[in-house]
Amino acid sequence: MKNKTGLILEGGGMRGAFTAGVLDAFIENNIEFDNCIGVSAGACHACSYLSKQHKRAFNTNVDYLKDKRYCSLYSLIKTGDLFGAEFIYDEIPNKLNKFDYETFDKRKTKFEVVVTNCKSGKPEYVEIKDIKKDIIYVRASSSLPFVSRMVKINNKEFLDGGLTDSVPLTYYLKNKIDKVVVVLTRPYGYRKNKSKYTRLIKKVYKKYPNLQKALGERYIKYNETMDKIDSLEKEGKIYVIRPSKKLDIGRIEKSREKLEAAYKEGYNIAKDNLKHLTDFLK
């Protein structure tokens, strides 16, 4: 029986420019997977990868940096979202940088995103079938705490999937994905610290005790996942692509030059790894 392959895309806000570079190298070299799961920014960039639109993920990240509808205090005050949801998930894909729905619909890859259920404080894994209808789950996966409204879907409220499962490796292993490739946006050895915003979490999400708990324990789960990734990578059981050093960009970065540098690093690292990667996927 043929091995099942899976691609995991970590989030990280504007650090996702690195991921966009990796994915463009994959598009150029026809590297495809049976399964793909994205978290937050990783979910967004996965869409352009699966529609095979080279450079689109990067361009949608940087072309609107100066547009107040994209990411600004104006957007936060006017809409309740720092990243303007209507602009990003409607205006851009349907008018400004059109999304190739037809190619996406023809994909063979099963595509999922991770969202956080605000009531349960648990991650949920949602398959994206009809992107026009299901784009709301991609938006939910990318809705950062404190600076985004909760996204209501079928009477449930959701936020960023990275709050509860930043890198869903355990989920893939449980689902018997044999050959797993993980794209991270932090360098080797990175670990999270305990949140400094405990009081703010309790104040903002006082009606959501399970979400409070999840946010408070996020660093523990993340670090455990990184330990597992490092161990399995050393054993040759998974393949990891990550930045060689800390990316010089903030979670909400406005410098096109810095984002281009992160993109190029992702692209070049992926290109340098192509032979080893294709051998691993056999």
Backbone hydrogen bonds in HBPLUS format (Angstrom, degrees):
<---DONOR---> <-ACCEPTOR-->    atom                        ^
c    i                          cat <-CA-CA->   ^        H-A-AA   ^      H-
h    n   atom  resd res      DA  || num        DHA   H-A  angle D-A-AA Bond
n    s   type  num  typ     dist DA aas  dist angle  dist       angle   num
A0178-ASP N   A0004-LYS O   2.95 MM 174  5.26 112.7  2.41 127.0 144.3     1
A0179-LYS N   A0004-LYS O   2.99 MM 175  6.23 170.7  2.00 155.3 157.7     2
A0035-ASN N   A0005-THR O   3.00 MM  30  6.19 131.7  2.24 138.9 152.9     3
A0006-GLY N   A0179-LYS O   2.85 MM 173  6.16 153.6  1.92 158.8 156.1     4
A0181-VAL N   A0006-GLY O   2.83 MM 175  6.18 164.7  1.86 164.5 169.3     5
A0007-LEU N   A0035-ASN O   2.90 MM  28  6.21 145.9  2.02 131.6 141.6     6
A0037-ILE N   A0007-LEU O   2.84 MM  30  6.28 160.6  1.88 169.4 175.9     7
A0008-ILE N   A0181-VAL O   2.84 MM 173  6.22 161.7  1.88 163.5 168.8     8
A0183-VAL N   A0008-ILE O   2.86 MM 175  6.14 167.7  1.88 169.1 172.5     9
A0009-LEU N   A0037-ILE O   2.96 MM  28  6.32 159.2  2.00 161.3 165.8    10
A0039-VAL N   A0009-LEU O   3.06 MM  30  6.23 146.5  2.17 166.5 171.9    11
A0010-GLU N   A0183-VAL O   3.09 MM 173  6.21 175.3  2.09 172.1 173.6    12
A0015-ARG N   A0012-GLY O   3.05 MM   3  5.26 153.2  2.13 136.5 132.3    13
A0016-GLY N   A0013-GLY O   3.04 MM   3  5.87 162.7  2.07 119.1 124.3    14
A0014-MET N   A0251-ARG O   2.94 MM 237  5.24 168.4  1.95 131.9 135.8    15
A0017-ALA N   A0014-MET O   3.15 MM   3  5.99 164.8  2.18 120.6 121.7    16
A0018-PHE N   A0015-ARG O   3.03 MM   3  5.99 157.3  2.08 127.5 130.3    17
A0019-THR N   A0016-GLY O   3.00 MM   3  4.93 110.6  2.50  93.9 109.9    18
A0020-ALA N   A0016-GLY O   2.90 MM   4  6.27 153.7  1.97 151.8 159.4    19
A0021-GLY N   A0017-ALA O   3.17 MM   4  6.45 147.4  2.28 141.7 148.8    20
A0021-GLY N   A0018-PHE O   3.12 MM   3  5.26 122.9  2.46  98.2 111.8    21
A0022-VAL N   A0018-PHE O   3.14 MM   4  6.54 156.0  2.20 149.1 155.5    22
A0023-LEU N   A0019-THR O   2.89 MM   4  6.16 165.9  1.91 159.3 162.5    23
A0024-ASP N   A0020-ALA O   3.03 MM   4  6.20 146.2  2.15 141.2 149.7    24
A0025-ALA N   A0021-GLY O   3.20 MM   4  6.48 151.1  2.29 145.0 151.9    25
A0026-PHE N   A0022-VAL O   3.07 MM   4  6.45 146.4  2.19 143.1 153.2    26
A0027-ILE N   A0023-LEU O   2.87 MM   4  6.20 154.4  1.94 146.8 153.3    27
A0028-GLU N   A0024-ASP O   2.98 MM   4  6.17 166.3  2.00 149.0 152.0    28
A0029-ASN N   A0025-ALA O   3.19 MM   4  6.29 141.1  2.35 137.1 146.4    29
A0031-ILE N   A0026-PHE O   2.91 MM   5  4.85 170.1  1.92 142.4 143.8    30
A0030-ASN N   A0027-ILE O   3.22 MM   3  5.13 168.8  2.24 107.7 108.8    31
A0110-LYS N   A0034-ASP O   2.92 MM  76  6.23 170.6  1.92 144.6 142.3    32
A0036-CYS N   A0110-LYS O   2.85 MM  74  6.18 148.9  1.94 170.1 167.9    33
A0112-GLU N   A0036-CYS O   2.90 MM  76  6.34 158.0  1.95 156.4 163.5    34
A0038-GLY N   A0112-GLU O   3.00 MM  74  6.54 152.5  2.08 151.5 155.1    35
A0114-VAL N   A0038-GLY O   3.25 MM  76  6.64 144.9  2.38 156.2 161.2    36
A0042-GLY N   A0039-VAL O   2.86 MM   3  4.88 137.9  2.04 141.9 130.3    37
A0043-ALA N   A0040-SER O   2.90 MM   3  5.24 130.3  2.15 106.1 119.2    38
A0044-CYS N   A0040-SER O   3.24 MM   4  6.73 152.4  2.32 149.5 157.0    39
A0045-HIS N   A0041-ALA O   2.99 MM   4  6.26 168.2  2.00 156.8 158.7    40
A0046-ALA N   A0042-GLY O   3.02 MM   4  6.02 143.8  2.16 136.4 146.1    41
A0047-CYS N   A0044-CYS O   3.20 MM   3  5.61 136.7  2.39 104.4 114.7    42
A0049-TYR N   A0045-HIS O   3.18 MM   4  6.47 152.2  2.26 147.7 156.1    43
A0050-LEU N   A0046-ALA O   2.86 MM   4  6.05 161.0  1.89 155.4 159.4    44
A0051-SER N   A0047-CYS O   3.03 MM   4  6.24 128.9  2.30 137.7 151.4    45
A0053-GLN N   A0048-SER O   3.02 MM   5  5.46 168.2  2.03 162.0 163.0    46
A0052-LYS N   A0049-TYR O   3.04 MM   3  4.96 153.4  2.11  99.9 107.4    47
A0056-ARG N   A0053-GLN O   3.09 MM   3  5.55 159.0  2.14 127.2 132.5    48
A0059-ASN N   A0055-LYS O   2.93 MM   4  6.09 168.2  1.95 154.3 158.2    49
A0060-THR N   A0056-ARG O   2.88 MM   4  6.02 164.5  1.91 158.5 161.4    50
A0061-ASN N   A0058-PHE O   2.93 MM   3  5.06 134.9  2.14 100.2 113.9    51
A0062-VAL N   A0058-PHE O   3.09 MM   4  6.42 142.4  2.24 150.7 161.1    52
A0063-ASP N   A0059-ASN O   2.86 MM   4  5.46 163.3  1.89 153.6 156.2    53
A0067-ASP N   A0064-TYR O   2.99 MM   3  5.02 158.3  2.03 106.1 113.1    54
A0070-TYR N   A0067-ASP O   2.90 MM   3  5.54 160.2  1.94 121.4 127.7    55
A0084-GLY N   A0070-TYR O   2.98 MM  14  5.20 140.7  2.14 123.2 135.1    56
A0072-SER N   A0082-LEU O   3.19 MM  10  5.72 147.4  2.31 150.2 149.3    57
A0076-LEU N   A0072-SER O   3.08 MM   4  6.43 158.5  2.13 144.7 150.6    58
A0077-ILE N   A0073-LEU O   2.89 MM   4  6.11 162.0  1.92 153.7 157.4    59
A0078-LYS N   A0074-TYR O   2.87 MM   4  5.98 163.9  1.90 152.8 158.0    60
A0079-THR N   A0075-SER O   2.77 MM   4  5.57 164.0  1.80 148.1 153.4    61
A0080-GLY N   A0076-LEU O   2.83 MM   4  4.60 134.6  2.04 115.3 127.8    62
A0082-LEU N   A0147-VAL O   2.81 MM  65  5.48 159.4  1.85 170.9 170.7    63
A0088-ILE N   A0084-GLY O   2.97 MM   4  6.09 164.7  1.99 155.6 160.1    64
A0089-TYR N   A0085-ALA O   2.84 MM   4  5.77 167.9  1.85 156.0 159.9    65
A0090-ASP N   A0086-GLU O   3.03 MM   4  5.33 123.4  2.36 131.3 138.2    66
A0091-GLU N   A0086-GLU O   3.12 MM   5  6.53 160.3  2.16 149.1 155.0    67
A0092-ILE N   A0087-PHE O   2.90 MM   5  6.11 156.1  1.96 164.7 168.5    68
A0094-ASN N   A0090-ASP O   3.02 MM   4  5.73 149.4  2.12 148.4 156.2    69
A0095-LYS N   A0091-GLU O   2.96 MM   4  5.42 132.8  2.19 136.5 144.2    70
A0096-LEU N   A0091-GLU O   3.10 MM   5  6.40 157.2  2.16 144.5 151.0    71
A0097-ASN N   A0092-ILE O   2.78 MM   5  5.32 168.0  1.79 142.1 145.9    72
A0099-PHE N   A0093-PRO O   2.83 MM   6  4.87 152.8  1.90 139.1 136.6    73
A0101-TYR N   A0099-PHE O   3.12 MM   2  5.79 122.1  2.47 107.3  91.6    74
A0104-PHE N   A0100-ASP O   3.17 MM   4  6.38 164.4  2.19 150.6 155.4    75
A0105-ASP N   A0101-TYR O   2.91 MM   4  6.07 156.3  1.97 149.5 155.4    76
A0106-LYS N   A0103-THR O   3.08 MM   3  5.14 136.7  2.28  98.3 110.6    77
A0107-ARG N   A0104-PHE O   3.18 MM   3  5.41 163.2  2.21 109.1 114.3    78
A0128-ILE N   A0111-PHE O   2.75 MM  17  5.58 163.6  1.78 150.1 155.8    79
A0113-VAL N   A0126-VAL O   2.92 MM  13  5.45 151.3  2.00 145.2 152.7    80
A0126-VAL N   A0113-VAL O   2.94 MM  13  5.45 162.5  1.97 163.8 164.1    81
A0115-VAL N   A0124-GLU O   2.96 MM   9  5.33 163.0  1.99 153.0 158.5    82
A0124-GLU N   A0115-VAL O   2.77 MM   9  5.33 152.9  1.84 157.6 162.0    83
A0116-THR N   A0159-LEU O   2.96 MM  43  5.17 166.5  1.98 149.6 147.6    84
A0159-LEU N   A0116-THR O   3.00 MM  43  5.17 147.0  2.11 137.5 148.0    85
A0117-ASN N   A0122-LYS O   2.94 MM   5  5.55 166.1  1.96 169.6 165.0    86
A0121-GLY N   A0117-ASN O   2.72 MM   4  5.44 144.0  1.84 149.4 160.5    87
A0118-CYS N   A0157-GLU O   2.90 MM  39  5.63 168.2  1.91 150.7 153.5    88
A0133-LYS N   A0130-ASP O   3.05 MM   3  5.49 123.3  2.38 109.1 122.4    89
A0134-ASP N   A0130-ASP O   2.70 MM   4  5.74 163.7  1.73 162.0 167.3    90
A0135-ILE N   A0131-ILE O   2.90 MM   4  5.22 120.1  2.27 133.3 137.5    91
A0137-TYR N   A0134-ASP O   2.86 MM   3  5.65 152.9  1.94 123.9 130.5    92
A0138-VAL N   A0135-ILE O   3.03 MM   3  5.05 121.2  2.39  96.2 111.2    93
A0139-ARG N   A0135-ILE O   2.95 MM   4  6.34 155.9  2.01 151.3 158.3    94
A0140-ALA N   A0136-ILE O   2.91 MM   4  6.13 153.0  1.98 136.9 144.5    95
A0141-SER N   A0137-TYR O   2.89 MM   4  6.06 157.8  1.94 144.0 149.6    96
A0142-SER N   A0139-ARG O   3.04 MM   3  5.16 137.6  2.23  99.4 111.7    97
A0143-SER N   A0140-ALA O   3.17 MM   3  5.15 171.3  2.18 109.7 111.4    98
A0161-GLY N   A0141-SER O   3.17 MM  20  4.77 145.7  2.30 109.2 115.2    99
A0160-ASP N   A0143-SER O   2.89 MM  17  4.71 146.1  2.01 144.5 134.0   100
A0151-VAL N   A0158-PHE O   2.92 MM   7  5.09 166.7  1.94 148.3 149.2   101
A0158-PHE N   A0151-VAL O   2.87 MM   7  5.09 148.2  1.97 130.6 141.0   102
A0153-ILE N   A0156-LYS O   2.78 MM   3  5.27 155.2  1.84 152.7 159.7   103
A0156-LYS N   A0153-ILE O   2.95 MM   3  5.27 152.0  2.03 112.0 121.0   104
A0163-LEU N   A0160-ASP O   3.23 MM   3  5.89 167.9  2.25 115.8 119.5   105
A0164-THR N   A0161-GLY O   3.23 MM   3  5.96 154.8  2.30 117.8 122.8   106
A0165-ASP N   A0161-GLY O   3.03 MM   4  6.08 155.9  2.09 158.3 165.7   107
A0169-LEU N   A0167-VAL O   2.65 MM   2  5.70 143.9  1.78 110.3  99.1   108
A0172-TYR N   A0168-PRO O   3.28 MM   4  6.58 155.5  2.35 141.1 146.7   109
A0173-LEU N   A0169-LEU O   2.91 MM   4  6.21 162.0  1.94 158.2 163.6   110
A0174-LYS N   A0170-THR O   2.91 MM   4  6.07 156.0  1.97 149.7 155.9   111
A0175-ASN N   A0171-TYR O   3.14 MM   4  6.33 137.0  2.33 135.6 146.9   112
A0175-ASN N   A0172-TYR O   3.06 MM   3  4.99 124.8  2.38  92.0 106.8   113
A0177-ILE N   A0172-TYR O   3.12 MM   5  5.55 160.0  2.16 146.1 149.6   114
A0176-LYS N   A0173-LEU O   3.07 MM   3  5.03 155.1  2.14 105.2 107.3   115
A0239-TYR N   A0180-VAL O   2.93 MM  59  6.32 164.2  1.95 159.2 163.9   116
A0182-VAL N   A0239-TYR O   2.77 MM  57  6.20 160.3  1.81 162.1 169.0   117
A0241-ILE N   A0182-VAL O   2.84 MM  59  6.20 164.1  1.86 167.4 170.7   118
A0184-LEU N   A0241-ILE O   2.90 MM  57  6.28 159.2  1.94 160.3 167.2   119
A0190-TYR N   A0187-PRO O   3.25 MM   3  5.99 161.2  2.29 140.7 140.9   120
A0201-ILE N   A0197-TYR O   2.84 MM   4  6.04 160.3  1.88 158.3 164.2   121
A0202-LYS N   A0198-THR O   3.05 MM   4  6.29 162.0  2.08 149.2 153.3   122
A0203-LYS N   A0199-ARG O   2.96 MM   4  6.18 148.5  2.07 144.7 153.8   123
A0204-VAL N   A0200-LEU O   2.82 MM   4  5.93 178.6  1.82 161.3 161.6   124
A0205-TYR N   A0201-ILE O   2.93 MM   4  5.73 159.0  1.98 145.6 152.3   125
A0208-TYR N   A0205-TYR O   2.93 MM   3  5.26 161.3  1.97 116.1 120.6   126
A0211-LEU N   A0208-TYR O   3.10 MM   3  5.34 123.8  2.43 103.8 117.8   127
A0212-GLN N   A0208-TYR O   3.00 MM   4  6.34 156.7  2.06 154.7 162.1   128
A0213-LYS N   A0209-PRO O   3.03 MM   4  6.28 157.7  2.08 144.9 150.1   129
A0214-ALA N   A0210-ASN O   3.00 MM   4  6.20 156.1  2.06 139.9 146.4   130
A0215-LEU N   A0211-LEU O   2.90 MM   4  6.13 161.4  1.93 155.0 159.2   131
A0216-GLY N   A0212-GLN O   2.95 MM   4  6.15 153.3  2.02 147.0 154.8   132
A0217-GLU N   A0213-LYS O   2.98 MM   4  6.17 141.1  2.14 144.9 154.9   133
A0220-ILE N   A0217-GLU O   3.05 MM   3  5.43 129.6  2.32 107.7 120.6   134
A0221-LYS N   A0217-GLU O   3.36 MM   4  6.78 162.4  2.40 161.6 164.0   135
A0222-TYR N   A0218-ARG O   2.97 MM   4  6.16 166.1  1.98 157.5 162.1   136
A0223-ASN N   A0219-TYR O   2.99 MM   4  6.01 164.4  2.02 141.5 145.9   137
A0224-GLU N   A0220-ILE O   2.99 MM   4  6.19 154.0  2.06 148.3 155.8   138
A0225-THR N   A0221-LYS O   2.96 MM   4  6.17 154.2  2.02 147.7 154.5   139
A0226-MET N   A0222-TYR O   2.94 MM   4  6.28 154.9  2.00 150.6 157.8   140
A0227-ASP N   A0223-ASN O   2.98 MM   4  6.20 153.8  2.04 144.2 151.0   141
A0228-LYS N   A0224-GLU O   3.04 MM   4  6.33 154.4  2.11 144.5 151.1   142
A0229-ILE N   A0225-THR O   2.86 MM   4  6.13 156.9  1.91 150.5 157.3   143
A0230-ASP N   A0226-MET O   2.91 MM   4  6.12 166.4  1.93 152.5 155.4   144
A0231-SER N   A0227-ASP O   3.05 MM   4  6.23 157.1  2.11 144.3 150.6   145
A0232-LEU N   A0228-LYS O   2.92 MM   4  6.11 171.2  1.92 157.2 159.1   146
A0233-GLU N   A0229-ILE O   2.85 MM   4  5.88 151.7  1.93 149.6 158.0   147
A0234-LYS N   A0230-ASP O   3.10 MM   4  6.24 158.8  2.15 142.5 147.4   148
A0235-GLU N   A0231-SER O   3.18 MM   4  6.46 143.0  2.32 140.1 150.2   149
A0237-LYS N   A0232-LEU O   2.90 MM   5  5.25 150.5  1.98 163.6 159.2   150
A0236-GLY N   A0233-GLU O   2.97 MM   3  5.02 153.0  2.04 102.5 111.1   151
A0259-LEU N   A0255-SER O   3.14 MM   4  6.41 157.9  2.19 148.8 155.2   152
A0260-GLU N   A0256-ARG O   2.82 MM   4  6.02 152.3  1.90 152.2 159.8   153
A0261-ALA N   A0257-GLU O   3.08 MM   4  6.31 149.8  2.18 141.3 149.1   154
A0262-ALA N   A0258-LYS O   3.06 MM   4  6.37 152.7  2.14 144.1 150.9   155
A0263-TYR N   A0259-LEU O   2.94 MM   4  6.16 157.1  1.99 145.9 152.4   156
A0264-LYS N   A0260-GLU O   2.91 MM   4  6.11 164.7  1.93 150.6 154.2   157
A0265-GLU N   A0261-ALA O   3.01 MM   4  6.19 151.5  2.09 141.8 149.6   158
A0266-GLY N   A0262-ALA O   3.04 MM   4  6.30 164.3  2.06 150.1 153.7   159
A0267-TYR N   A0263-TYR O   2.92 MM   4  6.17 162.4  1.95 154.0 159.3   160
A0268-ASN N   A0264-LYS O   2.84 MM   4  5.95 167.8  1.86 150.9 154.3   161
A0269-ILE N   A0265-GLU O   2.89 MM   4  5.98 164.8  1.91 154.1 158.3   162
A0270-ALA N   A0266-GLY O   3.05 MM   4  6.12 160.7  2.09 144.6 150.2   163
A0271-LYS N   A0267-TYR O   2.95 MM   4  6.19 158.2  2.00 148.1 154.5   164
A0272-ASP N   A0268-ASN O   2.90 MM   4  6.08 159.0  1.94 148.6 154.3   165
A0273-ASN N   A0269-ILE O   3.07 MM   4  6.22 131.3  2.32 138.1 150.5   166
A0273-ASN N   A0270-ALA O   3.10 MM   3  5.07 132.6  2.34  94.5 107.7   167
A0274-LEU N   A0271-LYS O   3.27 MM   3  5.23 166.5  2.28 105.1 109.1   168
A0277-LEU N   A0273-ASN O   2.77 MM   4  5.79 158.4  1.82 161.9 169.5   169
A0278-THR N   A0274-LEU O   2.87 MM   4  6.01 168.3  1.89 153.2 155.8   170
A0279-ASP N   A0275-LYS O   2.99 MM   4  6.15 154.3  2.06 147.3 154.8   171
A0280-PHE N   A0276-HIS O   2.94 MM   4  6.14 151.9  2.02 142.7 150.5   172
A0281-LEU N   A0277-LEU O   2.97 MM   4  6.27 150.0  2.06 150.3 158.5   173
A0282-LYS N   A0279-ASP O   3.33 MM   3  5.42 153.9  2.40 100.8 108.3   174
